[in-house]
Amino acid sequence: MKINIITLGCSKNLVDSEYLLRQFDASGHKVFHDATGLKSDVVILNTCGFILDAKEESIATILQYVDLKKQGSVKKVLVMGCLSERYRADLEQEIPEVDGFFGVWDHAAIVKAVGADYYPQLANDRITTTPGHYAFLKISEGCNRRCAFCAIPGIRGDQRSRSIKDLAEEAGHLISRGARELILIAQDLTNYGVDLTGRRDLPQLLKKLASLEGAEWIRLHYAYPTGFPEEVIDLMASTPNICNYLDIPIQHINDRILRSMNRGHDRRKLEKLLCALRQRVPGVAIRTTVLVGYPGETGEEFMELYDFVKAFRFERLGVFPYSHEEDTPAAALQDDIPEKVKQERASRIMELQQEISLEINTAKVGKTFRVLIDAEEAEYYTGRTEFDSPEVDNEVLVSKHVPLEPGTFVNVRINDAGEFDLFGDVVV
């Protein structure tokens, strides 16, 4: 059969899709990922149900493929992932044309619903859909935090860490197939291992992965500020193949809002951690996300966040308007910030961040950086420094004066800069 898996949402969903691709491939089926215009025997939609925009996109995609089924382009439509986990009963009633709804843990059931065999021995094996030279490594599932605005614990449950042994084995497989960059992901990297050993074992995991031959870049995504193990900061500073990069969402800086969000820290503790990163890892790139329009956020509290972003000058920053989600603690609060105000506040912070990003990038002109080439375009090669993660951060656009292969490292001298791009030439 032709089986096409469509992935919506985050990189954690993408990894789930990759595990399923391997299972179907092992049964001898033809597998595709995000293939458009393909006549398929089975389409599996891996959905996101985190915030309103993501839910709307997932529902629109389900309806799109239901229509294709009616037209005869698709024989069977299955839905999995966070939206299906969260709203399965409602979806079954509202969209009965779907052939089956499955939750986030139902991989074996999905495979059997297609009529394929599930191979437990392949549970940690997958077909990667990213360019071959980088891969995501999901080190745990679920989250023990209870942030007031977040629906993830209700969807994915409490944290379930994978063993260092299993992760090292999977990393070894990925490296043997060409991965040179491992991007560690989870709902919460900070608490990795607590459910297994009672302690935060991210430093031990990093030491193991950094020792693997061929792991040239190890990148950390989705770390939680509260309880972040400071040994990781020293490892980042002293270990060449751990990128000087950390994705650590702060969400807000005002103490009252942080308490209401149940973030587990105040502004003082957050600033102490961020300053330690800057001081002990010179040149570190800190990526963060902030949330504006949280219930009760006053103009003064928003400006406190704005002024902090302006003063701290994060290298990378994303902003989300608050989404009022049922079955979260914040759902009991009045969603009293008008949508227009939320969008205006988000736009103000992004405009500020564009200015900051341009200033930081301009300061790199004339300097030389090690760049990992991602792809060849018509007029240039695209690549990244260790300070940039794929798809979400800056790119380096490299002139085609020298032929290059994706997946190779080269030294590039930066000769121009934009808000979110650098431009340069290979140093021969």
N, C-alpha and C positions, 0 to 999 in steps of 0.2 A: 504493500500500500504506500501511497504518498501521504506522509504525515507532516503537516506544517504547524509549527508552534509559533504563536505571536506573543511577544513579551511586552507588557506594559509596566511602567513603574521603574523601580530602582534596580541597581546592579545585583541586589540579593535575589530578586525575582529572576534575573537573567541566569544566575547560577543554577537555580531550580530548573529552569528550562533546559540548561545544558546537561544536567543529570538525566532528564527524561529523554533527550535526544540520544544519549548513549544507550539507554535501555531499548529504545525502539530500533536503533541501529543493530544492536546485538541480536535482535529477532529477525533481522534480514529486511527490514522495511526501508524505504527511501525517506530520508528525513531532511527537512528544510526548516530554516528559521527566518521569520519575518519576510517570507517570500510573498510579494504582491503579484496579483494576476495569475496565480498558480491554481489550476484545477486540482483539487485535493480530495482524497478519500476521507481524511480526517483533518480538521483544524482544531487545535487546542489553544484557547485564549488564556494566557497567564495574566490575571488582572491585578490592579492596584485598588485598594479601598481606603487609602490613608486620609485624604482630604477631599473636599468637594470637587475640585477641578479634576482630580485623578479618578474619582468615582464616575463623573460625567463622561470622561474619555473612555473609561472601561465599558460603560453601558452603551455608548454610541458604537463602540467597536463590536460588541456582542450583536447589536441590531444589524450592523453592516453585514456580518457573516451569516446571520439568520436569513437575510435577504438573498445572499449568494447561495445559500442552501436551497431556498425556494426556486432560484433560477437554474439550479442543477450544477453549479460550479463547485459545490462542496456537498459531500454526501452526509457527513456527520460533524456536528459542532459540539465540543466539550469546553466547559469553563472551569478554571481552577484559580487558585491564588487568593489574595487577601479579600477582594470584593466578595468572592464566592464563600469564603470562610465566614465573613461577617454578616452577609445577607442571604444566605442560601435559601431559606424558606421563602422569603419575599421574591427572590429571583425565579424560583421554581414556579411560583404562582403567576408572576407577571410575564415571564418569557418561556412558556411551555415548549416552544419550538426547539429549545436547546436540548441536546440528547443526554446531557448529564452535567451536574454541578459537583465540584470536588473542593475540599478544603486544602489548606497549605501543607498538610501532612499526608495527603492521600496519593502519593506517587504510585505505590503498588496498585491501588485500585484503579487509577487512571490507565496504567499500562494494561491491566486485565480488561478494562472496559473497551479497549481498542482491539482486544483479541490477541494480544502479545503476551509473551512470558516475561515475568519480572525476575531479574537475576540479583539476589542479595549481595553476591560477591562483587558486583559492579556498583554498589551504592555510593562509593567514593570516587567513581570514575565518570568522566563526562567528555562531551564533544564541545570544545570552546567555540564561541561565536565571535569573540573579539579577534583583532589581528593577532597572529600567532605569537608575536613577541611579548605580549603582556596578557595577564589573566587575573581575574578576581579570585581570591581565596577566602571563602566564608568560614570564619573560625567559630561562630556560635549562632544560635537562633534564639529569638525571644528576648525579653528584657525584664529585669527585676525592678527597674525604676518605675515610678508612678507619676510621671509629669502630668499635670492636670489637663493639658491640652491634647495629649497623645493617646491614640486608639490602639497603638501597636501591642501593648501587653494583652489587651482583650482579643486581639487577632492571633498573635503568635505565641502567647503564653509567657511563662517565666523563662529565664535564660537557660539554655542548654548548650554548654560548651563541648566542642569536640576535643579529643585528646591530642596532645602534642605529637604523639606517634602517628595518628591518622593524618594530621595536617602535614607533617613532614613527608609522609608517604605520598600524599596527593601533590604536594609542592614538587616533589621529585619527578612525578609523572609529567607535570606541566612543564618543568624545565627540560626534561628529556625530549619533549615535543617542540621545543623552541622558545618557550617563555623566558624572557630575560628580566621581566619586571613582574613582581607579585604584589597585588594590591589587596591588603587585608581589609575585609569588610565584616560588619556585624551590626546589629541594632545598637550594641554598646561594646566597643573594644576594651574599655577601661576595666570592666568587671570580668573579663575573660578568665575562666578557671575557678571562679569562686564557688560554683556549684559542684565542681569536681574535687577540689582540694581544700576549700575553705580560704584560699588566698588568691590574690590577683596575680595570675601567672603570665601576663603579657610579656614581661621581661624575659622569662625563661623560653617562651615560644620564639621571641625575636632572636635570641641567641642561637637557637636550633636552626631556624630558617636562614639566618645570616651565614651559618657555617656550610650551607649547601653549595656545592660547586655549580656555578652557572647562575646563581641568584644575584644579579648585578644591581638591581634596585628593589628595595622592599618599602612599600608605601603604606601609611596608616590612615584609614578613613573611619569616621564616625566614633571618635573618642568622646567620652562624657567627662566634663570637668571635675565633678565631685569624686574624690578618691583616686584621681589619676596617679598611677605609680611613677614617682619621680625618677626611679632607676631608668625608666624609658628615655627620659631626657638625656641622661648621661650616655646611654647606649647610642642614641641618635648622634650625639656629639663625637663619640669615639669609634663608631663602626662605619666604615666607608660605604657599605652597600645598604645601609638604612638611610633612606632619603631624609634630608633636612626639611621635612614637610609634615604637617599635622593638620588633619581636619577635625576641629573641635567646636561643635556648635555651642554658642553661648546663649542664644535666644533673647536675652535681655540683660540689662545691667542695673536697673532700678531695684532696690532691696524689697520694696513692697510687692512688686510684680514677681520677682524671683520667689518670694515666699508663697504667693498665690499659685504660681506655676508648680510649686513643690519641687524645685530644682535641687534643694539640698545644700546650697551654698549662698553666700551673700557676695556683694560686689568686692569686698576686701579680699576674700579668698580667691575669687576669680582673677582679680588683677594680680595677685601674688603668683598664681600659676602661670599666667600669660607672660609676666615679666621674667619669671624663671626660665621659660622657654627662650625668650629673646636673649637673655644674658648668657645662658649656658650653651646655646646652640647659635653661634653667630651666623647671620644670614638665613635663619630658618624662615620658611614660608608658612604662615599660619592661615588656614582657611576656616571660615566660620559661617554660620547662618544666624540670622536674627528674625524675630517674630514681632510684627507690629500690629496694633489694633486689638491686642488682648483685652478682654472685658475689663472695663474701668480704667484703661490706660489714658491718663490725662495728657494734655499738651505738654506740660512740664516734664512728665515722665518720658514721653517720647523724645523730647529735646535732650534729656539726660543721656538716652541711648545714642542719639544723633551726635552729640558732642563727644561721647566716648569713641565712637567709630572714627570721628574726625581726628581725635588726638592719638589714638592707638595705631591707626593706619594699618589695618589688616591687609596682607598681601592679596587675599582672595576673600570674597564675601558674597553671600546670597541672602535675599530677603524674601520672607513669605508674609502675606497678610493673614491674620488669624482666621481659621476655619472652625466654626462652631460644630463640634462633633458629638453626636449622641453617645451615651454610655462612657463618657469621660467625666472626671471630676469637674472640669470647667463647664460642662453642660448645665450644671446647676446655677451658674452665674448668668446674668443677663448679658446677651451679646449686644452691647449698647453703643458700639462704635459703628457709625454708618459705613457702608461699603465704600462709598466715595472717599471718606476720610482714610480708611485703611489703605486704599490704593494710592492716595496722595502721599501718605507717610512712607509707603514702600518706594514710591518713585523718588522721593527726596533723598532717601538713603542710597538708592542705586545711582543717582546722579552724583552724589558725593563720592561714592566708591569709584565711579568712572574717573573722576578727577585724581583720586589717590592712585588708582592703577596706572594712569598715564604718567604721573610723576615718578612712580617706582620704575616703570618700564623705561622711561627716558633716561633715568640714571644708569641703565645698563648699556646704553649706546657706547660703543668703543671697547666693551669688555668681551671676553671670550668664554663661552660656556660649553660644557659637554652636553650634547643633544642626542636623544634617541629618535631616529627617523621613524615616523608612523606610516606615511603614505606618500605616493607620488601623485601630484595633481598636474593639470595641463601646463601651468607656468612655473611651478615651484614644488619643492618637497615640503611636507609638513612634519614637524617634530616637536619635541618637548624637552625642557630642562628637568632636572630632578625636582624643581619647585612647582611643577605643573602635572596635574592628573588628567588622564584622557577624558575628553568630552565636556568637562566642566571648567577647565582652566585655560590659561593662555596657550597659544601655539607659537612655534617659531617657524616662520616661512623662509625656507632656505633656497637661494637661487640655484639654478640648474647648471651652473658652470662646471660642476664636477658630478659625474653620474654616481648615484647613491642607491642603496637597497634598503627597503623598509626592514626594521629590526636591527639596524647597525647603529653604533655610536660614532659620532663625529664631533670634532671641535668646531664651533661656529662663532665667528666674530659678528657681534650685533652692530648694524650700521643705521638702523632706524627703528622707531617704536610707535605703536598706536596704543589705544586704551587697553586692548586685550590681545594684541599680537606684537611679536617681535620680528624683525626682518634682518637676515644676515647672510654671510657667505662662509663656506667651508674654509677652514684654515688648513692648508696643505702642508 
